[in-house]
Amino acid sequence: MSQRKQQLTELVLRYQAFKADGRLDLSSEETIRTWINELLSIFDWNVMDTSQILQEKVLSREEKGRLEEIDSTSTRPDYTFKIGNQKLTFLDAKAVSVNIETSNSSAFQIKSYGWSILAPCTFLTNFEEFAIFDCTYIPNQEQPANLGRTYLK
């Protein structure tokens, strides 16, 4: 088994043990972000390195303008992935109480972020569910959560 696969397996098992023991505040996005930070580190993303990831950074005026065009009011993605000054994509964290499989509003929010920078895709997770969204088309609030999405549980 590859090292990353082993690390990922161990992380998931530890999460499941914490959950089974009642040691997780599943209503807290911050709790979930702790696990997401570990997940990202497995894939060599350092959340402490602001040249790689910005956390809760407000979008630029230009990006906000694009979001206004599609009536999106969200402007602060949880994670902005970048290389140097170039934004690559976004990841948004949700509490476990948010059903990523069916949440149209969460899907619209993350797709809007990606569309605003012309990213090919974006990511949404509550650690138990993980979704990858196609951002190559204009999102709207009426689109179903599964449009342009790859979903993993």
N, C-alpha and C positions, 0 to 999 in steps of 0.2 A: 504494500500500500504506500502511495506517495506520502511525503511528509505533510503536505497541505491537507490531503484527504484525512489523514490520521488526526491532525489538529482540529479539523472541522468536526469530525466524529466525536472527539473528546469534548469540544465546546458544546455540541448539541446534547450529549449525555449529561454534562454538568448542568446545563440549563434545565433539562427534564428533571433532574434530581432536585434542584432548587425549587422548581415548580411543585413537584410532588410533596416536598416537605413544607410547602406553604411559605417559603422564604422569599417570594417575589411579590412586589406590588405591581400586579398586572394592569392596573389602571393608570400607571405612571409611564409617560413617554420617556422620562429620564432613566427609569430602570431599564427599559428596553434599549435605550441608547448605550448603556454600559455594555450590553451583550453585542450590539452592533459594532461598537468600537473594537471589541476583541475579534469579531468576524473580519472586519476590514484589515486588521493587522495580520491575519493569516495570509491575506493576499497582498501583503507588503504596502498597504496604505497606512501612513502614520498620521493619525488624527491630531497629533501635536505639532506637525509640520505644516505651517500655513502656506507653504509653496505647493503642497499637495492637496490639502483639504481645508476649507473654511467651514466653520460651524455657525449656523444661524446668522449668516451675513446677508444683509438686505441687498436686493438686486439693484443694478444700476438704473439711472433715470431712463435710459433707452430701453432696457429690458422691461421696466415697469410700464412704459408707454406701449410696448407690444402687448403686455398683459391686459391693459385697459381696452385694447381693440377687441378682445374676446370676453370682456366682462369678468376677468379674473381679478380678485382682490387680494390674493395671497402674494406676498413679496419677500418672504424670508424662508428659503429652503433650509432644512436641517443640516444637510451636508452638500457642499459644492466641491466637486472634484476638479482639479486643475493641474496644469503643468505650467509653471511660471505664472504669467498673467492670463493665460488662455483657459477659459472655463471649458471643461469637457462634458460634464453631465451633473445630475443631481440625484440625491437619495433623500427620501423623506421617511422619518420614523413615526410610527403610530403606536398607540397603546394596544395591547392585545384585545381590548374590547372593540376595536375597530375591525370589522370584517373586510379585509382587503379584497377578497374574492368578489364582494358585491357592492362595495362603497364607491358609488359614482362620483361623489364629491372629492374623495381622496384621489381617485384616478384622474379627474379633471385637474386638480391642483398640481400633481406631479407632472402630468403631460404638458400643462401650461408652462411650467418652469422650463422644461426641456425645449419646447417650441420657441420660447422667448430668446434662446441663444442658438437656435438651429441645431441642437444636439440630436443625434440619431436615436437615442433612447434615454430613458430615465428609470429609476428604481424606487420601489416602495416596499417597506417591510415593517412588521411588528415582531420580528424574529421567528415567529411561528409560521408566517406566510411571507412569501417573497414574490414580487411581481416586477416584470421588466416591461416597459411600455415603449411602443413605437412613437416617436415624436416628429415624424416627417410630414404630418398633416395637421391642419388647424383643429385644435380640440374645441369642443363645446360642452356645456353643462348637461345636455340631454343625451350625450353618448353613453352607452352602457359601459360599466367598469371593465368588461372583458374585450372591448374593442381595441385591437392592436396590442394585445397583452399576452405575455407568456407568464404562466402562474405556477408556482411551486409551493408545496406545503411540507 
